[in-house]
Amino acid sequence: MNSAMRGALAVVVAAALVSGARAVDAKDLVGTWVVEKGEPPKGTEMELTKDGKFTMTADDNGKKVSHKGTYKLTGDKLELTGTDPGGKEHTETVTVKELSKDKLVLTVKDNKEVELKKK
């Protein structure tokens, strides 16, 4: 490897370390995840499909309520766009802090964490 190539590689590695961002593979997110800790309440399900769509299903006083939308992953940022019950479009961006075969940890507003388990 020549010195120019080593220099360019060092800059890329340093930028990644400084930013703290890491790439997350979108295919690893696909599936149904169940909230274990944090908000939304425990038991809420979030299904992410390979075509960039999501469905969140929660229990609201004994009644199942679902919200649908789309998602986009850029680096470790997961952008979820859906429509609220009033018909207004809403987008929220969360950070994928940890992702394994059976565990997903998201950092949401106010640096709070949501821990999910693969169903």
C-alpha positions in Angstrom: 0.0 0.0 0.0 1.5 3.3 -1.0 1.8 6.3 1.4 -1.1 8.2 -0.3 -3.4 5.3 0.2 -2.3 4.8 3.8 -2.9 8.5 4.5 -6.4 8.4 2.9 -7.2 5.3 4.9 -6.0 6.9 8.1 -8.3 9.9 7.5 -11.3 7.7 7.0 -10.6 5.6 10.1 -10.0 8.7 12.2 -13.2 10.4 11.0 -15.2 7.3 11.9 -13.7 7.1 15.3 -14.2 10.8 16.0 -17.8 10.8 14.8 -18.7 7.6 16.7 -21.0 6.6 13.9 -20.8 3.1 12.6 -22.6 1.5 9.7 -25.5 -0.8 10.5 -26.5 -3.4 7.9 -30.2 -2.8 7.2 -30.8 -6.5 6.6 -29.9 -7.2 10.2 -32.8 -4.9 11.3 -35.4 -6.9 9.3 -37.8 -8.8 11.5 -40.1 -8.3 14.4 -38.7 -6.7 17.5 -40.4 -6.6 20.9 -39.8 -3.8 23.5 -38.2 -5.1 26.7 -37.2 -1.9 28.4 -38.0 1.8 27.8 -40.7 3.6 26.0 -42.9 2.6 24.1 -44.2 0.2 26.8 -42.9 -3.3 27.2 -44.5 -5.7 24.8 -44.9 -3.2 21.9 -43.9 -4.8 18.7 -42.0 -3.2 15.8 -41.8 -5.1 12.5 -39.3 -3.9 10.0 -39.5 -5.3 6.4 -36.8 -5.6 3.8 -38.7 -3.1 1.6 -38.3 -0.3 4.0 -41.7 -0.4 5.8 -42.5 -0.7 9.4 -45.5 -1.6 11.6 -45.6 -0.8 15.3 -48.3 -2.6 17.3 -49.1 -1.7 20.9 -51.7 -2.5 23.5 -53.9 0.5 24.3 -56.1 -0.4 27.3 -56.7 -3.9 25.9 -57.1 -2.9 22.3 -54.3 -3.5 19.7 -53.3 -0.3 18.0 -51.0 -0.3 14.9 -49.1 2.5 13.2 -47.5 2.0 9.8 -44.9 3.9 7.9 -41.5 3.7 6.2 -37.9 3.6 7.5 -34.6 4.6 6.2 -31.2 3.6 7.6 -28.2 5.9 7.1 -25.1 4.8 9.0 -26.4 4.2 12.5 -29.3 6.6 12.2 -32.8 5.0 11.7 -35.4 7.4 10.4 -39.0 6.4 10.9 -41.7 8.2 9.1 -45.4 7.5 9.7 -48.8 9.2 10.1 -50.2 10.1 13.5 -53.9 9.3 14.2 -54.8 12.9 13.1 -53.3 12.2 9.6 -50.2 14.4 10.1 -46.9 12.9 8.9 -44.3 12.6 11.6 -40.6 11.6 11.3 -38.4 10.6 14.1 -34.7 9.7 13.9 -33.2 7.3 16.4 -29.6 6.0 16.8 -28.9 2.3 16.6 -26.6 1.9 19.6 -26.4 -1.9 19.6 -27.5 -4.6 17.1 -27.0 -8.3 17.4 -28.9 -11.4 16.1 -31.4 -11.1 18.9 -31.0 -7.7 20.6 -31.5 -4.1 19.4 -30.8 -1.0 21.5 -32.0 2.4 20.2 -31.1 5.8 21.6 -34.1 8.1 21.3 -35.0 11.6 22.5 -33.2 13.0 25.5 -30.6 10.1 25.2 -33.1 7.6 26.6 -32.6 4.0 25.5 -35.1 1.4 24.2 -34.1 -2.2 24.3 -35.8 -4.7 22.0 -35.6 -8.4 21.6 -36.0 -10.3 18.3 -39.3 -12.3 18.2 
